Amino acid sequence: MPVSRLGDDLIDRLQDRDLIVFDGVCVLCSGFFHLMLRHDGQERFSFAMAQAELGQALYGALGMPLDDFQTNLVIKEGWIYTDLDAFAAAMGALGWPWKALSVARVLPGFVKRPLYRVIATNRYRIFGRYETCLVPDESVRQRFLPGGMV
């Protein structure tokens, strides 16, 4: 879906940046954040936690639950991606071999929707959960948009 669906205030807050919004207490989601941080050498993506004010505003604008983050959001080149398409969009922005994982976007919906739902619904049980949101060190904080940290 296009970023224009968010409204002017939120569009302005994105600062024309590509963005990844992730569940800050989910071990799997935080692992995705760390993977992106490590391999996004061009620093293309900024970040926000779903529990932070900016994350809450984005999920709210999209009509998504504000307390059960079963999808990361990836905003890339003016488009908002969710579920497995979000993962594929993020991987497509990285170099090889990570770019190969963007092939997930071409899976048929009847395969990728249930696959993603099973993982998302059981992510805390399978991968674990932190007691509190991630607290990034000073060198990483600059990659978070204003209002993106708890």
N, C-alpha and C positions, 0 to 999 in steps of 0.2 A: 504494500500500500504506500502511497506517496506521503512524504513528510508533511505536505500541505494539510493533511487531515488533522494535524496537531494544533493548528491555530498559530497566529502570529507571535504570541508571547513565547510559547515553547520553541518555535522555530528560531526566534532571536536568541534564546538561551543555548541553543545547540552551537552557536558561533560558527556555522558552516563547517563543523567538524563531523567526521564519521565517529560513531559512538557505539560502545557496547555497554549495556545495562545488565548486571548480573546479580543473582541472589548472594549476598555477602556472608550468609551463614552456611550455605551449601558447599560441601567439600568438592563435589564435582564441578559446580559452577565457578568456584574460586580457582580450581585447577585450570579451567578454561581461561579465566582471567590471566593467570600466571603464564600459561602457554602463549597467549596473545602478547603479553607484555615482553616476554623473552624473544619472540620471533617477529614482532612488528618493528623491524629495524628502522623503517622510515617514520615511525611514530605517527602513523596514519590515524590510529584510533585514540580517542579519549575514552574515559570510563566513568561510570556512575553505578552505585549500588541500588538495587531495587528498593531497599529499605530507606534510602536517603530521600530528601525532599524532592530532588529532580527526578529520581526514579519513580517515586510515588505519583508525581505530576504526569509523567509519561504513561505509566500504566493506567492511571485514571482517565486520561484523555483518550486512550484506546479502549476504554470500557472493560479493562482487565481487573481481576481481583487485586486488592492492595495488601493482601496478607498471605497469599499462597502463590508464589512466583514459579509457575510451572513452565515458564519459558524465559530465556534470555531475550533481550531485544538487541538487534544489530541494526544500526542506521548507517547506511552506506550509499553515498552518491545520491542522496535525496529520497531514498526508499527505506521503508521499515520492514524488517524481516523478523519472523518469529519461528519458533520450533526448529525443526531440522533445517529449514531454509536459512535461519539465522546462522547456524553453525556453518553451512555451506558458503554463505556470503562472506563470513569472516575468514574461512580457510582460503577462499578464492583471492583474498587480498594479500595473502602471504606468498612467499617464494616456495620453490620446490623443496622438499617433497610434500609440504602441507597443502599446497594448491590442489594436489590430486584428490584430497578429501572433499573438494567442492562438488565432485560428481554426485554427492548426496542430493543435490538440488534436482537432478533429473529422475530420481526414483518416482514411481507413480504414487499418487496421494494415498491410495489404498494400502500401500506398503509403509510409506514414511510416517503417516499420521499415527497409526497404531504403535509402530516401533518407538516413536518419540514419546507417546503418551505413557507407555509402559515404563520407560526409563525415567521420565519426569515425575510420574506418580510415586515411584519407589526410590527416588534418588537419595533421600535421607537414610532409608533403611539399608540400601546397598552400599553407599559410599560414605555416609556419615554426615554429621552436622556439627558446626562449631557452636559454642555457647553464645558467642557474640560475633558481630560483624568484624571482618578483616580491618585491621588498622595499618594502612600502608605507611612505610617509612618516608622520610622527607623526599628522597629521590623519586619516589613513585607518585607522591601527592600532586605534583605538577601535571600529571596525565589525567587527573579527574577534573571534570567541569565543575564550576561553582554549584554548590548544592548537591554534589554527587557523592559526598561521603557522609557517613553517620557520625 
